[in-house]
């Protein structure tokens, strides 16, 4: 899956989970500061991403993910080959 397809799916998850207009979602969007996601919101988001992409994101790695672009890059670099 290419990065654009990953971005589209992640954007869909963000739009649904955080009730934000999909047109406002960019790779620079910060999950914690721009969306005011608390720790529970963030964990739920990570779980949904894991389910959607069939991958596991460790707690240590999840803590490093701040922007949509970082999430997309992580998935692109860690998807099953």
N, C-alpha and C positions, 0 to 999 in steps of 0.2 A: 504494500500500500504506500503510495507516495505521500509526501508531506501535505499537499493540498487536500487530499482525501482525509487524512488524519485531522487536519485543521477543521475541515467541514464537520466532521463527527464531534470533535471536541467543542466546537462552537455551538452545535446543537445541544450538547449536554449542558454547557454553561447557560445558554438561553433558557432552557427548561428549568434547570436547577436554581438559577439566581433571578429568574424572571426579568431578563434584560433583552432588549431588541437585538436580534442577531446582527443587524447592520452595524452596531456599535462595538462588536467584538473584533479586536485586532490581536496580532501576536504580541503587542506591547501591553495589553490589558493585564493589570496585576490583580490576581485573585484576592489577595488579602487587603490591599489598600483601595483599589478601584471598586471592588464589589463588597467591601466591608464584610468579608467572609470570616466568621468566627471559626474556632477549631473544629466544631461539629460539622459546620457547613463544608469545610475543607475536606474532612475525612469522608463525608458522604460523597463529595465530588470525586475524590480519588477512588473510592470503591466503585462508583459508577463507571469511571474511566477503565478500571481494571476489568469489570464485567464486559464492557463494550469491546475492548480490544483483546480480551483473553490473556492479559498479562498481569504480573504481580509487581507492585511498586513497594519497595521496602519503606518502612517509616523514615529511615535516614534519608533515602532518596526523595521521598515525598516532601520532606521539610525543605529541600533545596529548590523545589519547584514553586516559583512565584508568578511567572507570567504564562500566558497561553502559549507563547512561542517555546518556552522551556518545556512545557508539557508535551507539545508536538514533537520537539526534538528528542525528548526522552523516549517517547513511544516509537518514533522512527528508528532510533538507535537500538532499541531493545525488543523490537517485535520479532516473532519467530521467523527464522529465515527459511 
